């Protein structure tokens, strides 16, 4: 039997499709979806971002100059996501595609949270990397850098097999289950790049959603509390050796977003 939170998502998605069929999307409606997705994705990485100023900036309005680096990062994220979504029908997950997204996203020194490494733009990291989660959670050591070529090559086939067998009538093959699996393996186990992994991961997820007749949507992340909850679900997945905590988190959060859109 389909889990209640996945059934809720299915119901919300079907209602959204009926009210807003893709064929009727205006450019402003599509932009509003991409703007929201870009903000929530970037907010996870940058606590300084505020929803109002960010959306104004993405819509070409003037905002306070002090936040310009953060806003430019989101704008770049939006441009790349929009480019991917505009050609989602032909999207294929390959190592070349992943590296291209990283190259476009991280080509500027301003995009890097760590020291800028131009030789690692669009290339897998050549250094060990640890995810710093203290003081609330234990730090996370990611896959060894010297095995990344082999690891990524192996996982591409696994990811694509799951993407090609999405079935929203089952728990195991549901769209949210599949993107949660991709999220946890790509971002929280492999972590292939020196910086920008989360943004690359979520751009790919947004494209996969569109390819499966789902708008690019994400759980609303607007506060430190939301970010903490997101990270806590990732840690719970690791501790339980299960993707279910993230599946439930995303399914309910994305349902909230869809239902809010439908109601307005």
HELIX and SHEET records of a PDB file:
HELIX    1   1 UNK A    4  UNK A   19  1                                  16    
HELIX    2   2 UNK A   22  UNK A   24  5                                   3    
HELIX    3   3 UNK A   27  UNK A   45  1                                  19    
HELIX    4   4 UNK A   51  UNK A   58  1                                   8    
HELIX    5   5 UNK A   65  UNK A   67  5                                   3    
HELIX    6   6 UNK A   68  UNK A   85  1                                  18    
HELIX    7   7 UNK A   88  UNK A   90  5                                   3    
HELIX    8   8 UNK A   95  UNK A  105  1                                  11    
HELIX    9   9 UNK A  109  UNK A  111  5                                   3    
HELIX   10  10 UNK A  118  UNK A  120  5                                   3    
HELIX   11  11 UNK A  145  UNK A  147  5                                   3    
HELIX   12  12 UNK A  148  UNK A  163  1                                  16    
HELIX   13  13 UNK A  175  UNK A  185  1                                  11    
HELIX   14  14 UNK A  186  UNK A  190  3                                   5    
HELIX   15  15 UNK A  197  UNK A  211  1                                  15    
HELIX   16  16 UNK A  224  UNK A  240  1                                  17    
HELIX   17  17 UNK A  244  UNK A  263  1                                  20    
SHEET    1   A 2 UNK A 130  UNK A 131  0                                        
SHEET    2   A 2 UNK A 140  UNK A 141 -1                                        
END                                                                             
